[in-house]
Amino acid sequence: MLCVTFRERSAGTSSIGQGWFIEVVEGSPSTDQDSRERPSIRNGVTEKGNRREPGAVYVFVYGTLTDPGRVESVVGDGRYEFDGPATLEGLHRVEGRYPTLAPGGSVDGRLLDVDDAALERLDRYEGVDTGLYVRLGVPLADSDASVQVYVGRPDRLGLGERVEWSDGATFAVRVRTALERSNGMVHRRE
């Protein structure tokens, strides 16, 4: 499966105009939203000029990646920084071979601010290319930014409880639907 993402242009990329470029990645989509629905949100960088470093992306982590040592070993020479505690509303944590999320409730975790190289390594670690996890964008409360969230396929993680997702063509669509129905978003915590 190919994923098309609209991202803010950085050096060495092909522009589609107005500072945006298309990134095509093999694997699961990072979001199921049409770019016209939320033009101000693109991987944590806003159109309004509230920029972080080029290629900077927020990721909500809630399991093994809350451990700084684990993150360092996964991202290697990619840039990352923990950006404080956060809560994801709309999904809750469930345990299996690896932790994942299921519809309803909330889960506490941390925000991780990463560059493109680190995000690519996180995708590999989470098995996005093999369909073990999908990565989707979720709004960051009181911000124009979005936060990437990894959600594991329950049928591949040996969960101890049954997880019911709504109907949808793909697992990513089912997760997106659950988040939309619950007004899912990430909130920073102090």
Backbone bond lengths (Angstrom), bond angles and torsions (degrees), N, CA, C in turn:
res aa  C-N    CA-C-N  psi(-1)  N-CA   C-N-CA  omega(-1)  CA-C   N-CA-C  phi
1 M - - - 1.435 - - 1.524 108.32 -
2 L 1.317 117.20 141.17 1.450 121.51 176.82 1.513 109.48 -103.45
3 C 1.295 115.85 143.42 1.458 122.85 178.75 1.519 107.72 -114.73
4 V 1.329 116.97 129.89 1.453 120.88 176.49 1.520 107.60 -110.30
5 T 1.321 116.62 124.58 1.457 122.84 180.00 1.510 108.76 -125.27
6 F 1.323 117.19 134.72 1.455 121.47 173.79 1.511 106.45 -92.13
7 R 1.329 117.47 127.14 1.451 121.45 -177.48 1.509 109.38 -134.25
8 E 1.319 116.13 157.72 1.449 121.14 176.40 1.519 108.70 -66.03
9 R 1.315 115.71 137.84 1.456 121.16 -176.12 1.516 111.12 -67.15
10 S 1.313 115.85 138.81 1.457 122.43 171.74 1.518 107.56 -128.38
11 A 1.301 116.69 172.77 1.464 121.00 -176.59 1.520 110.47 -55.85
12 G 1.320 115.62 136.66 1.459 120.95 174.57 1.506 115.07 83.67
13 T 1.341 119.46 12.47 1.458 120.98 179.68 1.515 109.70 -111.43
14 S 1.318 115.82 160.93 1.455 121.34 178.26 1.513 109.84 -89.55
15 S 1.287 116.76 121.02 1.455 122.10 -176.22 1.518 111.70 -82.81
16 I 1.333 116.51 147.69 1.456 121.71 169.68 1.520 109.49 -110.58
17 G 1.316 117.17 14.92 1.462 121.78 177.03 1.504 112.05 106.19
18 Q 1.315 116.30 151.26 1.454 123.21 176.04 1.525 113.01 55.18
19 G 1.314 118.23 30.02 1.455 120.89 173.34 1.517 115.61 82.47
20 W 1.327 118.65 10.98 1.463 121.52 -179.55 1.512 110.36 -110.73
21 F 1.330 117.79 151.70 1.451 120.73 171.92 1.513 108.47 -135.81
22 I 1.306 115.14 163.77 1.458 120.87 178.58 1.514 107.79 -102.16
23 E 1.329 115.47 130.06 1.450 121.51 176.22 1.523 106.28 -111.32
24 V 1.312 117.27 122.04 1.454 121.53 177.70 1.510 107.33 -108.44
25 V 1.334 115.93 122.90 1.455 121.99 -175.62 1.516 108.32 -127.79
26 E 1.311 116.84 135.65 1.445 119.48 174.61 1.514 108.06 -75.64
27 G 1.340 117.36 134.59 1.454 122.31 -178.97 1.505 110.05 129.81
28 S 1.312 116.63 -162.42 1.455 121.83 -177.14 1.519 110.70 -79.98
29 P 1.334 116.96 149.26 1.456 119.51 -179.58 1.509 111.88 -69.01
30 S 1.341 116.05 147.26 1.448 120.37 177.02 1.510 110.78 -79.46
31 T 1.304 117.39 -18.09 1.457 122.03 176.64 1.505 107.95 -157.89
32 D 1.308 116.59 150.20 1.450 121.70 178.43 1.517 110.81 -102.27
33 Q 1.304 118.09 11.16 1.441 121.72 -177.56 1.502 111.79 -89.08
34 D 1.302 115.44 140.33 1.451 121.43 171.56 1.514 107.72 -67.73
35 S 1.318 117.43 139.13 1.458 120.82 -176.26 1.517 112.43 -61.57
36 R 1.312 118.23 -22.92 1.463 119.86 -178.99 1.519 111.95 -76.11
37 E 1.323 119.01 -20.23 1.451 121.73 -178.72 1.519 112.55 -70.16
38 R 1.331 118.91 -37.53 1.455 123.02 -176.52 1.519 109.26 -139.75
39 P 1.319 117.83 70.64 1.457 118.84 -173.61 1.512 114.36 -65.72
40 S 1.331 119.06 -18.03 1.456 118.84 -176.88 1.518 112.63 -83.51
41 I 1.319 118.78 -12.02 1.457 120.56 -177.27 1.517 110.00 -107.79
42 R 1.300 116.95 118.53 1.450 122.18 175.65 1.512 108.52 -146.37
43 N 1.317 116.57 94.89 1.462 122.37 175.48 1.526 113.24 50.34
44 G 1.326 116.56 44.91 1.451 120.21 173.28 1.508 115.19 82.62
45 V 1.325 118.77 1.89 1.458 121.50 178.28 1.522 107.17 -114.81
46 T 1.315 117.66 131.17 1.452 120.44 -175.98 1.509 111.98 -101.04
47 E 1.338 115.78 157.79 1.458 121.77 175.24 1.520 111.03 -73.70
48 K 1.309 118.12 -19.66 1.454 122.26 -173.41 1.516 113.47 -78.96
49 G 1.316 117.17 2.76 1.455 119.39 177.87 1.520 113.58 91.05
50 N 1.326 118.55 3.44 1.466 121.57 176.27 1.521 106.98 -81.50
51 R 1.308 116.71 74.65 1.461 121.43 -171.64 1.503 112.80 -94.97
52 R 1.305 112.80 144.03 1.441 120.79 163.90 1.519 104.65 -102.50
53 E 1.303 118.10 -167.46 1.462 120.39 178.67 1.528 109.87 -57.60
54 P 1.335 118.18 147.22 1.464 119.83 175.96 1.523 109.90 -56.23
55 G 1.319 115.70 133.21 1.454 120.48 -179.68 1.512 113.91 83.78
56 A 1.346 119.07 1.21 1.458 121.18 -179.57 1.528 110.14 -72.01
57 V 1.316 115.48 136.85 1.455 122.66 -177.28 1.526 108.22 -137.12
58 Y 1.337 116.95 136.37 1.460 120.62 171.36 1.524 109.02 -87.08
59 V 1.323 115.89 138.33 1.460 122.41 174.45 1.518 107.10 -128.52
60 F 1.349 116.99 131.59 1.456 121.82 173.98 1.521 107.37 -89.30
61 V 1.338 116.96 122.83 1.462 121.57 179.12 1.524 109.19 -116.18
62 Y 1.333 115.99 143.43 1.467 120.40 -173.08 1.523 112.90 -140.99
63 G 1.313 117.62 1.06 1.458 120.77 -176.66 1.513 110.66 -131.42
64 T 1.330 115.70 -124.86 1.461 120.45 -176.26 1.530 112.49 -60.97
65 L 1.333 117.24 -25.87 1.467 120.00 -177.81 1.525 113.72 -81.71
66 T 1.326 118.57 5.81 1.469 120.15 171.43 1.521 110.74 -81.29
67 D 1.331 116.15 -11.21 1.456 122.05 179.26 1.529 109.72 -87.64
68 P 1.347 118.36 117.54 1.468 120.64 -178.39 1.524 113.59 -55.90
69 G 1.319 117.99 -38.63 1.463 120.71 178.69 1.518 112.15 -62.77
70 R 1.333 116.38 -39.54 1.463 120.13 178.85 1.524 110.11 -66.35
71 V 1.343 116.32 -44.51 1.469 119.56 179.85 1.523 110.04 -59.91
72 E 1.326 117.34 -45.72 1.463 120.96 -179.74 1.524 111.26 -58.75
73 S 1.343 116.37 -42.24 1.463 118.96 -179.01 1.533 111.88 -69.99
74 V 1.325 117.27 -29.18 1.466 120.86 -179.14 1.521 111.71 -79.47
75 V 1.324 118.12 -46.12 1.474 120.20 -172.30 1.526 113.17 -84.47
76 G 1.318 118.21 -14.32 1.460 120.40 177.39 1.513 111.85 56.98
77 D 1.337 116.58 -121.45 1.459 119.75 -178.06 1.529 113.14 -88.29
78 G 1.332 117.91 7.31 1.463 120.70 173.92 1.523 109.55 -71.21
79 R 1.337 116.73 153.07 1.458 121.11 -178.86 1.529 109.45 -85.60
80 Y 1.341 115.84 135.94 1.460 120.79 175.07 1.518 109.06 -149.87
81 E 1.320 115.04 157.92 1.459 121.78 175.69 1.520 107.84 -155.73
82 F 1.326 117.03 132.13 1.457 119.90 173.20 1.527 107.52 -72.71
83 D 1.338 115.60 134.59 1.455 121.07 -173.72 1.527 111.18 -119.72
84 G 1.315 117.11 31.88 1.454 121.66 172.92 1.521 114.69 97.99
85 P 1.341 115.15 168.82 1.460 120.84 179.67 1.528 111.35 -73.57
86 A 1.335 115.31 152.57 1.468 120.94 -179.09 1.524 108.81 -151.29
87 T 1.329 115.17 163.31 1.464 122.11 176.23 1.519 108.50 -128.16
88 L 1.326 116.37 131.70 1.457 122.14 173.94 1.521 107.61 -96.55
89 E 1.319 117.01 118.89 1.464 123.07 176.42 1.521 108.68 -92.95
90 G 1.331 116.33 138.67 1.459 121.18 176.36 1.507 114.45 110.78
91 L 1.336 117.25 -17.78 1.457 122.20 177.08 1.522 108.40 -138.47
92 H 1.328 116.52 151.14 1.468 120.50 176.40 1.529 109.61 -125.61
93 R 1.314 115.22 159.10 1.464 121.71 -177.15 1.528 110.38 -80.31
94 V 1.324 115.07 139.37 1.463 122.14 172.24 1.527 107.23 -131.28
95 E 1.323 114.91 151.90 1.461 120.70 -176.13 1.517 111.16 -100.70
96 G 1.295 115.05 143.73 1.448 123.56 174.37 1.512 106.65 -156.54
97 R 1.314 116.47 -150.94 1.459 119.92 174.60 1.520 109.61 -55.16
98 Y 1.340 116.07 -38.95 1.465 124.46 170.96 1.517 107.00 -131.81
99 P 1.335 118.54 151.89 1.466 119.18 177.72 1.528 110.48 -67.47
100 T 1.321 115.99 148.28 1.459 121.74 174.86 1.511 108.74 -146.69
101 L 1.311 116.55 -170.01 1.460 121.97 -176.99 1.514 109.83 -122.70
102 A 1.335 115.46 153.88 1.459 123.16 178.54 1.528 108.23 -136.95
103 P 1.332 117.41 159.85 1.467 120.86 -176.29 1.531 113.31 -60.61
104 G 1.340 114.51 143.60 1.459 122.30 174.71 1.509 113.49 91.65
105 G 1.323 115.50 156.06 1.456 121.54 175.38 1.520 113.11 75.11
106 S 1.324 114.92 -151.53 1.463 121.12 -179.19 1.519 109.04 -152.06
107 V 1.321 114.97 166.73 1.459 121.21 178.64 1.525 108.26 -143.44
108 D 1.321 115.83 136.79 1.455 121.02 175.29 1.526 109.30 -88.41
109 G 1.311 114.94 147.18 1.453 120.96 178.89 1.511 109.95 -164.63
110 R 1.325 115.81 -150.48 1.467 121.42 -179.00 1.518 109.14 -136.37
111 L 1.331 115.13 153.00 1.459 120.55 171.19 1.513 108.63 -91.11
112 L 1.293 114.99 134.92 1.452 122.94 177.51 1.519 106.32 -119.19
113 D 1.314 117.67 127.73 1.461 123.91 178.96 1.527 106.31 -103.23
114 V 1.343 117.19 116.44 1.462 120.82 -173.76 1.521 111.50 -128.93
115 D 1.332 116.25 160.81 1.457 120.69 172.09 1.532 108.39 -92.76
116 D 1.328 116.02 177.77 1.461 120.73 -177.12 1.522 113.27 -60.47
117 A 1.334 117.01 -38.62 1.462 120.60 -179.81 1.531 110.44 -64.13
118 A 1.323 116.70 -42.78 1.462 120.25 178.85 1.533 110.71 -66.72
119 L 1.329 117.29 -39.76 1.469 120.33 178.73 1.522 110.72 -62.06
120 E 1.313 117.07 -41.29 1.462 120.91 177.86 1.532 110.63 -60.44
121 R 1.324 116.25 -41.71 1.471 119.89 179.52 1.533 111.08 -69.73
122 L 1.329 117.37 -36.80 1.464 120.45 176.13 1.528 110.51 -63.57
123 D 1.343 116.84 -41.00 1.463 120.57 176.75 1.528 110.97 -58.24
124 R 1.343 116.57 -43.37 1.469 120.06 178.61 1.525 110.91 -64.03
125 Y 1.334 116.13 -44.40 1.464 121.50 179.86 1.529 110.79 -59.58
126 E 1.320 117.10 -40.93 1.470 121.88 -177.98 1.526 112.81 -82.13
127 G 1.322 118.04 -5.03 1.461 120.89 177.79 1.517 113.97 72.37
128 V 1.339 117.29 33.23 1.462 120.91 179.72 1.528 110.48 -60.79
129 D 1.325 117.28 -41.61 1.467 120.51 -178.13 1.520 112.86 -67.18
130 T 1.324 118.32 -23.35 1.466 121.33 179.05 1.527 112.37 -98.30
131 G 1.338 117.08 -1.07 1.455 120.46 178.64 1.516 114.57 83.23
132 L 1.330 118.12 9.52 1.462 120.27 178.16 1.531 110.16 -67.36
133 Y 1.318 116.54 -45.76 1.465 123.49 176.16 1.521 108.68 -126.18
134 V 1.338 115.77 154.94 1.465 122.14 168.41 1.515 107.34 -113.47
135 R 1.320 116.27 153.41 1.467 121.38 176.79 1.509 107.68 -117.69
136 L 1.347 115.47 125.88 1.453 121.36 -178.88 1.517 110.54 -129.06
137 G 1.324 116.09 153.10 1.453 121.76 175.25 1.512 110.89 -87.48
138 V 1.338 116.34 135.07 1.464 124.04 178.67 1.527 106.88 -127.86
139 P 1.345 118.14 138.86 1.472 119.20 -179.98 1.530 112.65 -60.36
140 L 1.328 115.70 144.84 1.458 122.84 171.87 1.524 106.42 -96.58
141 A 1.331 117.60 120.66 1.462 122.73 -176.50 1.522 111.18 -54.77
142 D 1.323 115.45 143.93 1.472 122.53 177.59 1.518 112.55 56.67
143 S 1.321 116.50 36.00 1.458 121.61 -177.21 1.523 108.92 -156.59
144 D 1.313 116.12 160.47 1.465 121.07 171.98 1.522 111.22 -91.46
145 A 1.319 117.39 0.98 1.465 121.78 -176.76 1.522 110.91 -84.77
146 S 1.313 114.76 159.87 1.456 120.32 170.13 1.520 107.98 -116.39
147 V 1.305 115.13 162.07 1.457 122.95 -179.20 1.519 106.90 -123.92
148 Q 1.309 117.37 132.02 1.456 121.91 176.97 1.530 109.08 -81.37
149 V 1.326 116.11 137.13 1.461 122.54 -178.39 1.524 108.01 -131.47
150 Y 1.323 116.10 133.71 1.462 121.77 175.72 1.521 109.18 -95.17
151 V 1.348 115.28 129.89 1.466 121.34 177.52 1.518 107.54 -127.74
152 G 1.342 116.01 125.13 1.461 121.56 -177.61 1.509 112.72 -86.33
153 R 1.310 114.62 146.76 1.472 121.01 177.52 1.529 108.85 -71.91
154 P 1.335 116.98 119.47 1.465 119.53 -176.18 1.529 113.48 -59.98
155 D 1.331 117.81 -32.81 1.460 120.67 -178.68 1.528 112.55 -71.05
156 R 1.334 117.65 -12.00 1.463 120.99 -178.88 1.523 113.14 -109.13
157 L 1.350 116.76 -2.46 1.466 119.10 -173.30 1.526 114.10 -113.45
158 G 1.314 118.79 3.61 1.455 120.95 177.51 1.523 113.25 58.76
159 L 1.326 116.98 49.44 1.462 120.86 -177.79 1.514 111.56 -67.89
160 G 1.323 116.01 148.16 1.453 122.06 177.65 1.515 113.27 -79.14
161 E 1.326 117.82 -11.53 1.465 121.94 179.30 1.517 109.48 -131.43
162 R 1.323 115.54 155.40 1.465 121.07 178.49 1.531 108.85 -77.64
163 V 1.321 116.20 134.83 1.460 121.95 179.63 1.523 108.26 -116.80
164 E 1.326 116.28 124.89 1.463 122.14 -179.92 1.518 110.29 -104.22
165 W 1.310 116.50 119.63 1.456 122.69 173.88 1.512 107.80 -108.54
166 S 1.325 117.81 153.76 1.458 121.65 177.26 1.526 109.51 -67.28
167 D 1.312 115.52 169.95 1.457 120.34 178.28 1.520 110.51 -68.29
168 G 1.305 115.12 151.70 1.462 120.91 177.11 1.511 109.93 177.76
169 A 1.319 114.98 156.43 1.459 120.67 -176.54 1.517 112.29 -65.49
170 T 1.330 117.34 -34.75 1.462 121.48 -179.81 1.528 108.50 -132.85
171 F 1.312 115.44 165.66 1.464 119.13 177.19 1.525 110.43 -61.84
172 A 1.330 117.16 -39.90 1.470 120.65 179.14 1.531 110.98 -60.30
173 V 1.319 117.82 -39.36 1.470 121.44 177.98 1.526 109.92 -65.65
174 R 1.323 117.86 -40.08 1.470 120.86 179.50 1.531 110.87 -64.45
175 V 1.331 116.85 -41.24 1.466 120.75 177.78 1.522 109.83 -65.22
176 R 1.332 116.74 -47.16 1.467 121.19 179.88 1.536 110.37 -57.60
177 T 1.328 117.66 -43.34 1.460 121.83 179.54 1.521 110.77 -60.98
178 A 1.328 117.46 -44.55 1.470 121.01 178.68 1.523 110.69 -61.74
179 L 1.325 117.45 -42.13 1.460 120.86 179.04 1.523 111.77 -65.50
180 E 1.322 117.39 -40.73 1.464 120.70 179.21 1.520 111.29 -66.14
181 R 1.331 117.39 -42.02 1.473 121.16 -179.95 1.518 111.97 -64.39
182 S 1.325 116.84 -30.70 1.468 120.45 -177.81 1.528 112.44 -99.77
183 N 1.337 116.60 7.12 1.471 120.55 -174.65 1.521 110.71 53.39
184 G 1.315 116.46 42.64 1.463 122.22 -177.42 1.511 112.64 -58.56
185 M 1.310 115.00 136.45 1.465 121.15 175.06 1.519 109.59 -162.28
186 V 1.326 114.44 165.11 1.459 121.87 179.41 1.524 108.21 -100.92
187 H 1.334 115.49 133.81 1.460 122.39 177.10 1.539 108.55 -116.62
188 R 1.322 115.43 133.95 1.471 118.82 172.29 1.522 108.62 -70.95
189 R 1.340 115.35 145.91 1.475 121.02 173.77 1.508 108.61 -117.17
190 E 1.293 116.70 150.08 1.469 121.57 177.50 1.502 110.49 -91.61
